[in-house]
Amino acid sequence: MFDLGALAEEVLPDDEGLFARDVDGQLIRVEKATARELDESLSLTINGETLTVRKAVPTRDSQGNVINDPDGAPVPRLTTIFDAASRAFVKRPGDPNPIPTLCHKEHLPPIGVCRVCLVEATEETPRGRRSRLVPSCVQRVSEGMIVHTIDSPDRQAAARVRAATSIVVELLMADHLPADGEVAPGNELSAVAHRLGIDQSRFWASNAHRGCDDSSKMISVDHEQCILCGRCQRGCNWVKHNEVIGRSGKGYQTRIAFDLDDPMGHSSCVSCGECAVSCPTGALEFKPTFIETQIARLRDELRKDGQDGDIVTADELIGYPLFSGIPYKFLQFNGAAVVRRRLEAGDVLCREGDYGSTAFVIMDGEFEVFLSGTRGAVRNRPAGGFFGWLGGLKTVAEKVGGKAKLADVGAAALGENERIIRNQDDVILGEMTCMNRYPRSATVVATRPGEVLEIKRNVLYMLQRNSVSRQILDRVYRERSLRGQLSGLPIFRSLSDEDKLKAASFLRDKADLVSVDPGQTIFRQGDLADHYYVIRLGFVKISQEDGLAQRVLNYLGPGNGFGEIGLLSTLGDRWSEEFEDLRAGTRTATCAALDHVELIRIDGDDFRELLERFPELRDPLIREAKEILRRDAADRHRLQSLKSDDFLDQGLYLAQSLLVLDLERCTRCDECTKACADTHQGVTRLVREGLRFDKYLVASSCRSCLDPYCLVGCPVDAIHRNGDSLEIEIEDYCIGCGLCSDNCPYGNINMHGFPKQEVDAKGKLRTVYQEIDGRKLPVVQQRATTCDLCKSIDGKPSCVYACPHDAAFRMTGEELLRRTQTQ
């Protein structure tokens, strides 16, 4: 019997271009990369241009996000010739890659089956310097390698590569292009043939016929046009994880198959469309009736809702630079996913607090971003004189300062009398709401006539999948917003305004922009500290190991930085001996993404150089880091002493300020609730209901949790901790979206309507009115409210002091536990 294994073992080194293998010794050669090679560089020449690239790059998923191993380290993948050529020659949308491909796309793992990406590579071998044709999508780069493509300035080398590639393409054309010559738009085989100047194949077509499948209502299958490139399989199984598509048959009868070779319409296919989007030929096409139905349905919805907008076709979209790297079939499939909106000066593009699932690509015009009104605050302050001595209060109107961090505008800080203007140079608005389903962080109004393309979430994901589109979005952010966001970092508080801008400018060109999937670990406790991070979009959870459990320390939103403690601990000359048990240069906590997170990553060496350039940063940062570590140590010691299961199940161990009512003393007079309402303009911050622990009622009032999930998602950063006491404070620029109320697991945050008030030009607070049915009524603005322990007044909880029976107490969870254990 013929032994294929023996034949493979007899293959000479010179023949490996024809008999390449993968890591399991099968089919193609993809040698295993090591983590060390991520930091090692080499030089090679492609088409006469000398390039320096890394030996390996991080493996990425279909959205361009780095794939990490279970330990949180990036999984390395060897840099291929195609990778190097793409990086060197494809810098803007529309730039042609000197290497054509059919079976490979940047968001898919390479398999090297079509051989259209052949190049001539010259490198050192055990027998000396040798040249050979190799598939560039799977061939790793090597030091000193010289590569020629079909566009090489070396005419002889280019002719050799072009001749080999043309033979492959002509063979594919003979069997897989329609005999009638009618090629659907987006057929990549036809486009490659046109690029090579091939009008017609010189070869006869095969007599084998594999048939068609019209059983699906959405996709038509033409097996005759299938080139068996495997892109549909990888799209279905690797990108979408549906595991529906495989292969059936042998030889010329080999074809893609659904489930156990069922018709597509009778299989477990979920009709996600990924296979047709991935297909480079006409083998998988969306049916015209399906596309027409989609577009007609959207037109009806727009008409029904009274919305303006024109549906943008795939033929038009593909002409825009930002969309030029997206597959035509995807734009065709999502024919109703992009709507053109034209606005006049004063038209509102989106309103703060509204939930949405779209982003806006700015084509023309100028837009101002702002909160609906600069809010004033009505405060109760201690009265002066005799009444103040008796504890009396007076109501005053105050102008509220502070800045809202707008999540939908790259965490841009909007303070009083500040304007944020965006135009087509900024490319996009609203991606935070689009990706994470958060409410709009601000109202956007056109300042002059303009035009935007409103895109749905799946289109934004596809833009992120394409490297050229990602580069456009990242470049715009780096040029337009990055310096401003960096200058507002908390670590720069001790710098002057001028030095803040200088420090931000120093970091801007050294920062990387990275994406993290929901739930993905950014780094783990105990890992080596190598980067400082700033959150651009999304929210990050910080936790520490406490035995076998994870204790949540905080949630950070857009505009916040983290990771500095591990880097500061390497400054041995300034790091106190009291933390000598802390291993220098290691992470003290675990950080993970709560949702889709975009990060600004700064290398540790650049962070340390920043401290050298601005030495006034060092002492405040070290003091703050020490305080955080002391507090964490105290919390760990406190939690280790807790042994009550009910106490832990009810989350009481996380509470720093419980409102506890002794039910043996309480007469249900409700004086506590009345006092709270009287203190806060008739809006009570507590409800005399809640969980019971022993003889105590834990009333529904803010607990000032150590794990405040209410902080997650606020689109304007209006809710946060109040200093080291860790109380929760809601600023007056709250937009009333209700997300914090939904997030609170104990129901301790409530939404209330307040008369909308603005500070006028004279600095006085006034109520905004509207006229309804001839009546002048105040505009009601929803706002979140929660207990702040009366810190906004005098710091004495009114509910406790109003109880006539000494039944109300404020205490920590630990104090409650001790009280029940000693009685």
Disulfide bonds with the S-S distance in Angstrom:
none
